[in-house]
């Protein structure tokens, strides 16, 4: 096939590819830097200056230290518990709330939507939230991590808009067959917006996986800390130089800092490619129609 593009179009095409490639490398390099650093010899790594384009030597000491650390393993287990429990609670409550707000004959629907959206811009503040959690008896419990973030207003609005795009004739025909609201929701509405459900589920999973602030505020027992909070402690200790006088231990601590970032990041990066195909369809479905 003949290329019918003009010389100017070819130049603009090449320029677009060059800009996109440069931006992609800028976004990718920090992750590659951490990966190469985690595989490097700690002494050669600290002596290196400039861009890190490949591992400086090769060492798995950082990963061995991380994976043998009981706090990291405990943090992994706690994060999985919070992730699984949070997803179950969120993916039950969010569709229920979105379905109610999508029903045109639901009383005070617009008022409720306004109140939900209001919370996106204004909140009670950290101290009132802490007092509520404490007075409910949730302080230092796993529910303090799962329940306060069970429903995201943004995800609720996205799912509600997706439900609104489902033809009303489907609901009317189901009502004529004697279906109740739960049957209509789980047999008709949810199958029609699988892409949006997948995207919302991923949003909740990423948010729960990366969460550490609520754990720092509401959890007193370190045995309940998630992985990201332990990661924060390791990074702070590494930045402060640690407490050991042994030079080898300090070098290894620098290596652990990079290794633990990789260990904490890889699981969620593995999930992203499988859910990527749902992004455009799912988000657009939940954002176009009101």
N, C-alpha and C positions, 0 to 999 in steps of 0.2 A: 504494500500500500504506500502511496506517495504522501509525503508530509506536506500538507497544504498550509501550514502555519507560516506567517510572515517572519522575517528576521527579528523584528521587534518582539513578536510573541514568543519566539524561541529564547530570546535573551531573558524576557520576563519569567518564562518557565524555568530556565536554569537558575535564575536569581531566587525564585520561590523555593526550589529544591535546596539551594545552598543555605538559605535562611532557616528552613525547617530542619535541615541536617545539623546546623550549628546550634539551634535551640535544643534539639534532641540530645546532642552531646553534652550541652551544658546541664541538662536535667539528669543525664545518666551518669556523668562523671562522679558526683559526690557518692553515689552508691558504689561505683567501681573503686573509688579511693578507699572506702571503708572495707570493701571485700579484699583488695590487695593488701591493705594494712593488716587485716586480721590473719592473713596467711604469711606474713613477713617474719623474719627474724627480729626480735624486739630491739636488740642493740643496733642492728643496721637500720631499722626503721627510724629510731630516734636520731641517728646520725644523718639521715637523708634530708635533703633540702630541695624544694621545688615541687613540681607536679609528680605525683606517684602514678606511673603508667604501667607498672607491673610489680609483683611482689618482690621485696628486697630479701633475697634468700627464700627459704621455705621453712615454716614451722607451724605445727598444730597445737602448740602448747597452750595458746589462748583458748581454743575450743575444748581441749582436755580439761583445763581449769574451770571453764564455764559449765560444762556438762557434768563435772564431778562436784559442783557446788550445790549443796542441798537446798539453798535458798532459791536458786534458779529453777530447779525441778519443782519445788513447792510453788513458786510463782507461776510456772507453766500450768500446773494442775489447777490452781485457783483461777487463773485467767480462763481456762477451758470451762470451769464451772460457771463463772460469771457470763461467759460468752453463750454457753448453751442455755442457761437459765434465763438470761436476758433476751435471747432470741425467741424462746418459747413464749415468754410473757408479752414481749413487744408484738410478735406476729399474731397473737390472739387479740390483744386490746386494740391495736391500730386498725385492723380491718373492721372490727366492730364499731369503733368510733367513726371511721370513714364512711361506712355503709349508712349509719344513722344520719350523718351530715349530708349524704348524697341523696337521701330520700326527700323529694320536693314537698311531700305532705307532712314532713316531720315538724312538730310545733317548735317555735323559737329557733329554727335552724340557723337563720342569719345572725341572731344574737349569740348563739353558741360559737359559730365560726369566728365572730368578732372577738369573743373572749379567748378563744384558742390563739388567734393571731396576736392578740395583745401581749400574751406571755412571751412571744418571740422578741419583743422590743423592751419589755419591762419585766423585772423580776423583783422578788422580795429582798434579795440580797443574801450574802453568805451567812450572816449571823441568824436571821430568821429561819433560813433553811436548816441550819444546824440545830436550832432549838426545836423545830418541828420533828426532825429525825430523832432527836434525843427523847422528846416527850412521847413519841410513838413507840419507844422501846426498841428502836432499830439500830441504835448506836453500837458499833463494834459487832455488827452482824452482817452476814452476806446479803441480806435483803436491803441493807442500806445502799448497796452498790447497784442492785437490780431494779428496785421499785422507783426511785426518783427519776431515772432516765428511761422508764419503760415505754413512754410514748413521746416521740419527737413531733413537735408541731409541724415542722417542715414535711416530714414523712407522712403525717396525717393528711395534710393538705394535698400533697401529691397523689396519695391513694384515693382521697375523696374525689379529686378531679378525674382520675381514671375511672372510678365507679360511675361518675356522671356521664361518661362517654358511652357506657353500655346502653344499647337501645332499650327504652322502656317497655317495648312490646314483649321482650323476654320475661320481664317481671310480671306483666299482666297475664301472660299465658300460664306462667307457673302458679299464680294466684288462682286462676280458674281451675287448675288441677288440684288445688288444695294444699299447695306448699306454703309453709310458714316462712318467716323472715330468715331463720337460720338455714333452712334448706335452700332458699333463694341465694343467700350469701355464699354458701360453700359449694353449691352445685352449679350455680350460674355465674355469679359475679366474679368470684375469684378465678375460675378457669379462664374467663375472658380477659383478665389482666395479668396473666402469668409473668409477663416481662416486667411489669411494674412491681409485682410482688418480689421478683428476684432482685431487682435493684434496691428496693427498700430493705430487704433482708440483708443485702451486702452493706448498705449504709449503716444499719444497726450493728452488724458484725465488726466493721472497721472501727466504729465509734467505741464499742465495748472493748475491742482489742487494744486500742490506743489509750484508753482511759486510765488515769493515775491520780488525778487531783481529788476526786471524790474518795478514793481509797485513803489518800493521805489525811483527809479531813475526818472521815467517819470510821476508820478502822484503827483501833489501838493495838490489836494483837498482830504481830508481824507474821504469824503463821497463816493469816488470811490475806496477806498482801498479794496483789497480782504481779505478773511478770514486769510490767512497765514501771511499777513503783520500785522494785528491786533494781531495775535498770537505772533508774534515776539515782538511787543510792550509790551504785557502782560508779556512775559517771561523776557524781559529786566527790566521792573519795579519790577517784583518779585525778580529777582537776585540782584537788587540794594537795596532791602529792603523797597521800596515804600516811600511814603511821609507822611503816617499817623502815629500819635503817639499812636493810640489805639491798644493795644496788640491783641484784638480779630480780628480787621481788618487785622492785619499783618498775623495772623494765617489763616484767611479766604483767604487771597491773596495767600498763599502757596497752599491751596487746589484748588483754581481757576486755578493755573498754570497747575496742572495735569488734571483737568476736561476739560479745553479748548483743551488740546492735544487729549483727547479721542473724544471730539465733532468734532474736525477737521479731525480725522483719520478714524473714523468708516465708513463714507459714501464710501470712496474709498476701504476700506477693504471688504465691502459688495459686491462690483462689482467684485472683483478679482475671487472668486470661480466660478462665471458664465462664465468668460472668460478664465479660466485656461485650459479648454479642447482644446482651440485653440492655446495655446502657442507653443507646440512642433511642431505641424503640420504647423502652420502659419510661424514661424520663420525659420524652416528648408526649407520650400518651397521657402522662399525669400532669402536664403543664399547659397544654394547648386549649382545651375546652374548660370553661368555668361552670 
